């Protein structure tokens, strides 16, 4: 596997930090490594790099992002679960971490027991999309057509077992509609099928398709989160569009965790650094430009989020009948 390591800060950046004033005491002279279960360049990777740079500035310590994509995040999670519990090796968690707990028959780690939660970093919206020149102008129209023509409407997503795929299945069961969820090999294929009329709608993370939305090629029918998207304040949530979906709140998220048995004082220090970074207006603007809503929190809150997401997605996986990998 090609392991990519890109230092977030180096000598020149460190000089810039010193010019801003004395940095806080670093954990040690060694760099902190954040293992990311995705390739470079995506929303999750850019999110953690932005946060890491802000943390490095305040801690006076180098932070290296180590991309280890593959196997549904298992490779990255295993590397952190088996690392020394000293705060120098961290995992970028996501809702994909929770999905993998229900998708795999066995894992080389216990998702709830082998990690020490630190903090969430941010959330990003999932959306129900249609072609801008298509016949679906609202989520209500999709629901009406699905009920009038059971089994005939198609909703595209990326591959089976992805957050997008499971979110589409959850949407289907929540609204009580009979539609076909059609998986494709990647977001570009979903967009092509949607624009070409091969599918009626799609469920996708909003940030990667925003250029298609602003370019008026795609229309956002609704977002699946509990609040409207900051970038699209006129677009309703699914819960606002249909009473059957009252309380539905589904979004993608990123967080940081350390190996279990990391000393509580180290976890607390890292949590404080995350909160301080996320409070910076410049970083908040940077994340919002990526389509990420900055969201910090306590280790306990992250632990509860992870446990709840494992229950939710495991339930969807079992209901849909997706075979364990």
N, C-alpha and C positions, 0 to 999 in steps of 0.2 A: 504494500500500500504506500502511496506517495504521501508522506507526512509533510505538511507545510507549516513552517514556523516563521512568523513575521513579528519582529520586535515592535512593540507599540511606542516605546520611547528609547532613546539612546543618548549619546553624549551631547549632541547639539540640543536636543529637547531638554535634557537635564540642565544645560546652561540657561535655557529660557526659564525654567522653573526657579533656579536660584535667583534670577533677576526679579522674580515676583515676590521673593521673601523666603524665609527659612521654611523648609518643608517639615512635616511631621516625622517622627522617628519611624524608619522603615521596620518591617518585621525582622529583616536580616539583610545581609549583603547579597543574598541570592535573589534572582528574579522570581516573581510569581508567574506560574503558567496556567492559563485558562484553556482547557480542552473544549473544543467546539465540535459538535457532531454533524456539522454541515461544511460544505466547501466554502471558500472565500467568495465574497461579493454579494451574498444574499442579505436579506433584511436582518436575520439573526446575527450573522457574522459582523455586519456593519454596526449593529446595535452594541454588541459586546466590545468591539474595538473602540467605539466612541466613549463608552463608560470606562473602559480600561485606561484610556488616555487621561481622562479626568481623574481617576483614582491614582494613577501613577504620579500625576502632578502634585497632589496633596500629600501622598505618602513618601515622596522622594525615593521611589523604588521602581525598577523596571518591571513591566508586565508584558509577557509574551503570549500571543494568541496562537494556539496549536490546533490546526484544523485536522480532524480525524473523522471524515464522513464515512458512512457505510453501515450496513446491517441494522438499519432503524435506530441508530444512535447507540447500539450496544458496544461497539468498539470504543467509543469515547468514554462511555460510562464505566466500562470495565477498567480502563486506564486510570480513572480517578478513584474508583472504589478500592483499588489495590495499591494506591499511592500512599506515601507516608502521611499520616494525619497531622501535618504541621502548618497548614495554611498556605503552602507554596504550590499546591496543585488543586485547581478548582474546575468544576464542571459547569458549562453552560447548559442548564436544564431548559426544557420546553414542554409544551403539551405533548410533543412527540415522546418524551420520556414516560409520560403517563400512559400513552397509547401502547407503547412497547410492553408495558407491564401486563396488559391484557392480550396482546397480539402474539406473544411468544409463549410456547408451552413451558419452557424453562429459560432462565437467565443465569449468567454467572455471578449475579449479585441480587440482593434484595433491594428493590427500589426505595422502600420506606425505611429500611434499617441500616443500609450501608452508606448513607449519605447524611451529612449535617447541613440542613437548609441554612442559607445565609440571607437572601433577599430576592424578591422579584425585581426585575429591571424595567419591564414595560409590557404592554399589551398591544396587539394590532388586530384590526378588524377582519372578519370574514364577511363576505357579501354574497347576495343572490344577484346574479347578473343576467342580462338579456341583450340581444343585438339591438342597437339603437334604432335600426330601421325595421325591427321585427314587430310582431303583433302583440307582444306582451309589454304593456306600458306601466304595470304595477304588480306588486305581489298578489293583490286581490284578484287581478286578472288571471294570473297563473293558477291560483287556487280554484277559481271558478272553472277554468278550462280543464283542470285536472279532475275535478268532480264531475264535470259533464262528459269527459272522455277518459274514464278510468284506464290506466295502463298504457295510454298512448303518448303522453308527454315524456320527454327525456331531459334529465338534468345531468350535465357533464361535470366531472371532477378529475383530479389527477388520480394516481394509482390507488388500488384497493388497499385499505388499511391506513391511508393518509388521514390527517386531520380533516382535510377538505371532504374526502369521501365519507368519513364517519359523520361529519357535520351535516352533509346532505341526507344521509340516512336518518339522522336524528330529526332533521327538519321534516322529512317525509312522515315519520311516525308521530311527531308532535302535532302537525297540522291534520293528520288523518287522511292524507291524499295518496292515491295509487299512481305513482310515477316510476319510471325506470331510471335508476342511477347508473350512468355510463362512465366507466373509468377510462382515462386517456394517459398516455405516457408523457406527462409534463404539461405545464401551463400553456406554452405556445400552441400545443395541439388542441387544448380546450378552447382557446380563443379563436383559432382557425375554424374549428367545428361550429362554434357559436356564431361567428360572423358569416359562415357559409350556409347556415340554416340546417346543419346536420343534427343539431340539438336545439332544444327550445330555451333552455336556461342553463346556468352553471353556478356552482358554489366554489369560490376561490378567495384566497387572501387578497384583500383590497389593494395593498401597496403595489404589488407587481403589475397590476392591470390599470392603475390610475392613469397612465399615459393614454390608454385606449378609451378611458372614460372621458378625460378632458379633451381628447381628440374627437369625441362624439361618435366613436365606433361602437362603444358598449354603453349600456344603461344600467345603473345600479337600482334594483327594485327594492332592496332592503338590506340592512346589516343585521347580523345575528347577535350582536352584543346587547348589553342592557341599556346602552346609551347610543345616541346618534354619533356617527363619525364626525370628528372635528372638521375634516376636509369637505364633508357633504352634509351640512346642517339641515338641508331640506329633505334629505332621504330618511324615511322612517326606519325604525327597527322592526324586526319580524313581530315582536310582541305587540308593537303599536298597530300592526297591520291586521292582526287576526286574534280574536279572543282566545282561541285554542292554544295560542303560543304565549299566553300570559306568564311572565316570569322567566321566559327563555333568555339565557345569557351565555353566549358561546363566543369566545375570542381566543386567538392564539396568544401565547405569552412566552417570555424568556425570564430566566432566573439564574442565580449563582448558588452552587452548593459545594461543600468540601467533603472529603472522606469522613465517614463516621469516626468518632473518637478524637476528632480535632478538638483541642482544648476550648472550653466555652469562652474564655477571654479572647482567644484568637478569632472565633466566630463573631463575637461582639464587636471587635475592632474592625473586621471586614464589613460587617453590617453598617457600622457608623460611616465608613468610607464610601459605601454605596449610596447611603442616604445623602451625604454631603455632595457627592458627584451629581446625583439626580436633582438636587436643589439648585444647581447652577443654571441660570437662565440661558446661557449659550448652549449648554448641553441639551436642555429641554427643547430649544428651538431646533437643534440639529436632529434630535430623535423624531420630533414631529414632522420634519421635512422628509424623513424616511417612512412616514406613516405609522410611527410608533408613539403610543401615549405613555410617557414616563410614569412608572408606578413602582415605588419602593414598598417597604414593609418589613415586618419583623420575621425572624426565623420561624416562629410559631405560626404566623400567618401563611408563610410559604409551605410549611409542612401540612397545614390543613388544606391548602389549595391542591397540593400534589395528591393527597389522599382522596379528596373529592373528585379530582379529574380521573384518577385511576378507576374509581367506582363508576363514574359516568361512562367513560369510553369502554370499559370492560363490559358494561351492560349492553351498549350498542353492538359491540363485536359479537357477543353471545346471541343477541336477538336477530342480528342479520345472518348469523351462521358462518362467519368468516373462519376458515380453518386456522388452527393454531400453527404458527411457523416453528 
